[in-house]
Amino acid sequence: MFESLKKKFTETVGKITEKVSSGAEAPSEGEKVSPEESSPEPVAADATQKIETENPIPEAEDNETEDRSDEEGSGFLSFFREKKISEKDVEDVLWELEMALLESDVALEVAERIVEELREELVGKKVKRSTEISDYTREALKKAVMDVLSVDGVKIRELAEKRKPLVIMFVGINGTGKTTTIAKVARYFMRMGLEPVMAAADTFRAGAIEQIHEHADKLGVKIISHRKGADPAAVAFDAVSHAKAQGKDVVLIDTAGRMQTNVNLMDEMAKIKRVVKPDLIVFVGDALTGNDAIEQATKFDETVGIDAVILTKADADARGGAALSIGYMIRKPIIFLGTGQGYDDIMEFRPEWMADQLFT
């Protein structure tokens, strides 16, 4: 999961480590360099000299170098005690990172935010050896990723415990796995000991009514439905009324999968919202569609208002662009990831979990 994005982050850490470790260049003529940032003069093969570490020699005097072989090993890095990371050390690598993020379907605004935050964390930082450079860069990059993933919002378990019934309306376009996701969410609540009821408010297609009926039968969940072509808002209203009368805990409302550019159908969805006043409106998007999922979520949010996001097919998503970007772009949290075809193949989304996937 998210293999491509993880690879790009790993490559970025490696490139920055290499650039900073080998980036100590001789100062240009007339440039003043502090003792701790400057490299020593080459030492003749037949002249072994010692450097005084506690009392640095003024710049006007000749520096002396101590040949040594200690636990840090020999090599280029052994010459310095501390190196300040400069803009020049990282600018090329950060540009490459931004391009790599865009190639992974990360939204432009998110890619720029991650790169800029990483730049601020690195430039001017003093580091000592390659392992420290690598560790610090990795943690700085992980922090930047966490900052874009962490969006305040829905805590679905708490809502389910407080509101009876909890009414959730699901929106999204055809082909994202919305109806199957509703069945998975029903199973999720059932494992919590709650009793859900489904509403077949996608009355536009007879096949959609049959599909959700099939899921409900397999799960043993009550479903409320009308005939094809019936008013979707009426179906949703009846489902909520049934839940209140029968003491059900959760109402899960399916809606017609529609293109976000279809104004009439979007208005129909707004009508469902007015009639049943759902506690949550959840956008279901396909993680594999990347920036298209973000565009869809944005349009639905503008039309009916979105409270949270579920991304399907996350188990097949090597790029990770949608998962990294969508919450930040619409300022709504991801609450679940779909991770397979079974009813139990759904997981609560935690930013810490995704960050661990990308940096371990």
C-alpha positions in Angstrom: 0.0 0.0 0.0 1.4 3.4 -1.0 4.6 1.8 -2.2 5.4 4.4 -4.8 5.1 7.3 -2.4 7.1 5.5 0.2 9.9 4.9 -2.3 9.9 8.6 -3.3 10.3 9.7 0.3 13.0 7.2 1.0 14.9 8.4 -2.1 14.5 12.0 -0.9 16.0 11.2 2.5 19.0 9.4 0.8 19.7 12.2 -1.7 19.6 14.9 1.0 21.9 12.9 3.2 24.3 12.4 0.4 24.2 16.0 -0.7 24.8 17.4 2.7 27.4 14.9 3.6 29.5 15.6 0.5 28.4 19.2 0.1 31.2 20.9 1.9 32.9 22.9 -0.9 35.9 25.2 -0.7 34.7 28.8 -0.1 34.9 31.1 -3.0 37.6 33.7 -3.1 37.1 36.4 -0.4 34.3 34.4 1.3 34.5 34.2 5.0 33.8 30.8 6.5 33.6 30.0 10.2 36.0 27.4 11.6 33.4 24.8 12.3 32.0 25.0 8.7 35.3 25.1 6.9 37.3 22.1 5.7 41.0 21.7 6.6 43.9 22.2 4.3 45.3 19.1 2.7 48.2 17.5 4.7 51.4 16.4 3.1 52.0 12.7 3.2 55.2 13.1 5.2 53.9 15.7 7.6 51.7 14.3 10.4 50.3 17.2 12.5 47.8 17.6 15.3 44.9 20.0 15.5 44.1 21.8 18.7 40.4 21.2 19.3 39.8 23.1 22.5 41.5 26.3 21.4 40.8 26.8 17.7 43.6 28.6 15.8 42.7 32.0 14.3 42.0 32.0 10.6 45.1 34.0 10.0 47.3 31.1 11.2 47.8 27.8 9.4 45.4 25.1 10.4 46.8 21.8 11.4 45.2 18.4 10.8 45.3 15.3 13.0 45.4 12.0 11.2 43.2 9.7 13.1 41.3 6.5 12.7 38.5 6.2 15.3 35.1 4.6 15.7 33.6 6.9 13.2 35.9 5.6 10.5 37.9 7.4 7.9 36.6 9.3 4.9 35.3 12.6 3.9 32.8 13.0 6.8 35.5 12.6 9.5 36.9 16.1 8.8 34.0 18.1 10.3 32.4 18.3 13.7 29.3 20.2 12.5 27.8 21.2 9.2 25.1 23.7 8.6 22.6 22.7 5.9 22.4 25.4 3.2 19.7 26.2 0.7 22.1 25.0 -2.0 22.4 21.6 -0.3 18.7 20.8 -0.7 17.2 23.0 -3.5 17.6 20.4 -6.3 16.4 17.5 -4.2 13.4 19.4 -3.0 12.5 20.3 -6.6 12.7 16.6 -7.5 10.5 15.7 -4.5 7.8 18.2 -5.6 7.8 16.7 -9.1 7.7 13.2 -7.7 4.7 14.0 -5.4 2.8 15.4 -8.4 3.6 12.3 -10.4 2.0 10.3 -7.5 -1.2 12.3 -7.8 -0.6 14.5 -4.8 -2.4 17.8 -5.1 -0.2 20.7 -6.1 -1.1 22.7 -2.9 -0.2 19.7 -0.7 3.1 19.0 -2.6 4.1 22.6 -2.2 3.2 22.6 1.5 5.3 19.5 2.2 8.3 20.8 0.3 8.2 24.2 1.9 7.8 22.8 5.4 10.7 20.4 4.8 12.9 23.3 3.5 12.1 25.4 6.6 13.1 22.4 8.9 16.4 21.7 7.1 17.9 25.0 5.9 20.1 26.4 8.7 20.0 23.2 10.8 23.4 22.1 12.1 24.2 18.4 11.8 27.2 16.3 12.6 27.4 13.1 10.6 25.5 11.2 7.9 23.4 9.2 10.3 22.2 12.3 12.0 21.4 14.0 8.7 19.4 11.0 7.6 17.4 10.7 10.8 16.7 14.4 11.0 15.6 14.6 7.4 13.3 11.6 7.8 11.7 13.0 10.9 11.3 16.4 9.3 9.6 14.9 6.2 7.4 12.7 8.4 6.3 15.8 10.4 5.4 17.6 7.1 3.3 14.6 6.0 1.6 14.4 9.4 0.7 18.1 9.2 -1.2 17.7 6.0 -2.9 14.4 7.1 -4.1 15.7 10.5 -7.5 17.2 9.9 -9.8 17.7 12.8 -13.3 16.4 12.5 -15.5 13.4 12.9 -15.0 10.8 15.7 -17.5 8.3 14.5 -17.4 6.0 17.5 -18.3 8.9 19.8 -21.1 10.0 17.6 -22.6 6.5 17.5 -22.7 6.4 21.2 -24.3 9.8 21.6 -26.9 10.0 18.9 -29.8 7.6 18.5 -30.2 7.0 15.7 -27.1 8.2 14.0 -28.1 9.1 10.5 -25.3 8.9 7.8 -25.8 9.8 4.2 -23.3 8.5 1.6 -22.5 10.4 -1.6 -20.2 9.8 -4.5 -20.2 8.8 -8.2 -20.8 5.5 -9.8 -18.0 2.9 -9.7 -16.3 3.9 -6.4 -17.7 1.0 -4.5 -20.2 3.1 -2.5 -22.9 0.5 -1.9 -20.4 -2.1 -0.9 -18.8 0.4 1.5 -22.2 1.0 3.1 -22.4 -2.7 3.8 -18.9 -2.7 5.3 -19.9 0.3 7.5 -23.0 -1.6 8.6 -20.8 -4.5 9.6 -18.5 -2.2 11.5 -21.4 -0.9 13.6 -22.6 -4.4 14.1 -19.3 -5.4 15.6 -19.7 -2.5 18.0 -23.0 -4.1 19.1 -25.2 -1.6 17.3 -28.1 -2.3 15.0 -28.1 -0.5 11.7 -30.8 -0.1 9.1 -30.1 0.6 5.4 -32.0 3.0 3.1 -32.1 2.2 -0.6 -32.4 5.9 -1.7 -30.7 5.2 -5.0 -34.0 4.8 -6.9 -32.5 5.9 -10.2 -31.5 2.3 -11.1 -33.3 -0.9 -10.3 -30.0 -2.6 -10.2 -28.8 -0.4 -7.3 -31.9 -1.4 -5.2 -31.2 -5.1 -5.9 -27.5 -4.7 -5.0 -28.1 -3.1 -1.6 -30.9 -5.6 -0.9 -28.4 -8.4 -1.5 -25.9 -6.9 0.9 -28.6 -6.4 3.6 -29.8 -10.0 3.3 -26.2 -11.3 3.7 -25.6 -9.2 6.8 -29.1 -9.7 8.2 -29.8 -6.0 8.2 -33.2 -4.4 7.8 -33.5 -2.4 4.6 -36.1 0.2 3.6 -36.8 0.6 -0.1 -39.4 1.8 -2.6 -39.9 1.0 -6.2 -37.6 2.3 -9.0 -38.2 5.9 -9.7 -39.6 6.8 -6.3 -38.6 9.9 -4.4 -35.2 9.2 -2.8 -35.9 11.7 0.0 -39.1 9.8 0.9 -37.1 6.5 1.1 -34.6 8.2 3.4 -37.4 9.7 5.6 -39.1 6.3 6.0 -35.8 4.7 7.0 -35.2 7.3 9.7 -38.8 7.0 10.9 -38.4 3.2 11.1 -35.2 3.5 13.1 -36.8 5.8 15.6 -39.9 3.6 16.0 -37.9 0.3 16.3 -35.0 1.6 18.4 -32.4 1.1 15.7 -29.0 2.7 16.3 -27.8 3.8 12.9 -29.4 4.7 9.5 -27.2 4.3 6.5 -28.6 6.1 3.4 -27.4 5.0 -0.1 -27.8 7.7 -2.8 -27.5 7.5 -6.5 -24.0 7.5 -7.8 -23.9 10.6 -10.0 -21.4 12.8 -11.8 -20.7 15.9 -9.7 -21.5 18.0 -12.7 -25.1 16.9 -13.0 -26.9 19.9 -11.4 -30.4 18.3 -11.3 -29.2 15.1 -9.5 -27.0 17.1 -7.1 -30.1 19.2 -6.2 -32.0 16.0 -5.6 -29.3 15.0 -3.1 -29.6 18.4 -1.4 -33.3 17.6 -1.0 -32.5 14.4 0.9 -30.3 16.4 3.2 -33.1 18.9 3.9 -35.6 16.2 4.6 -33.7 13.9 6.9 -31.0 16.3 8.3 -28.3 13.6 8.5 -25.7 13.8 11.3 -23.0 13.0 8.8 -22.6 13.3 5.0 -19.8 11.0 3.9 -18.1 11.2 0.5 -17.0 7.8 -0.9 -14.1 8.1 -3.3 -11.9 5.7 -5.2 -8.3 6.0 -4.0 -7.0 4.9 -7.4 -8.4 8.0 -9.2 -6.1 10.4 -7.4 -6.8 14.0 -8.1 -10.2 13.1 -9.7 -11.4 12.0 -6.2 -10.3 15.4 -4.8 -12.2 17.2 -7.5 -15.3 15.1 -6.9 -15.2 15.6 -3.2 -14.8 19.4 -3.6 -17.9 19.6 -5.8 -20.0 17.5 -3.4 -18.8 19.6 -0.5 -19.8 22.8 -2.3 -23.3 21.3 -3.1 -24.4 19.4 -0.1 -21.5 19.8 2.4 -19.3 16.9 3.3 -18.3 15.9 6.9 -15.9 13.0 6.2 -14.3 10.9 3.5 -14.0 7.1 2.9 -11.5 6.0 0.3 -12.0 2.6 -1.3 -9.5 0.3 -3.0 -6.7 1.7 -0.7 -5.1 -1.8 -0.7 -4.4 -1.4 -4.5 -3.2 2.1 -4.3 0.5 2.3 -4.8 0.7 6.0 -5.4 -1.1 7.3 -2.3 -1.8 10.8 -3.7 -5.6 10.8 -2.8 -5.0 9.5 0.7 -2.3 12.1 1.3 -4.2 15.0 -0.3 -8.0 14.8 0.0 -8.4 15.7 3.7 -6.1 18.7 3.5 -7.7 20.0 0.3 -11.3 19.9 1.5 -10.5 20.2 5.2 -12.5 17.1 6.1 -11.0 14.0 7.7 -10.7 10.5 6.1 -12.5 8.2 8.5 -12.2 4.8 6.8 -10.1 3.0 4.1 -11.5 0.2 2.1 -8.9 -2.6 2.0 -10.5 -5.5 0.1 -13.8 -7.0 -1.0 -15.0 -8.6 2.2 -17.4 -7.0 4.7 -14.6 -6.8 7.3 -12.1 -5.2 4.8 -12.5 -1.7 6.2 -10.2 0.1 8.7 -10.4 3.3 10.6 -8.0 5.8 9.2 -5.4 7.3 11.5 -2.8 9.8 10.2 -0.1 8.1 12.4 -0.8 4.8 10.7 -0.3 6.2 7.2 2.9 8.1 8.3 4.2 4.8 9.6 3.4 3.1 6.3 5.4 5.7 4.5 8.4 5.9 6.7 9.1 2.4 8.0 
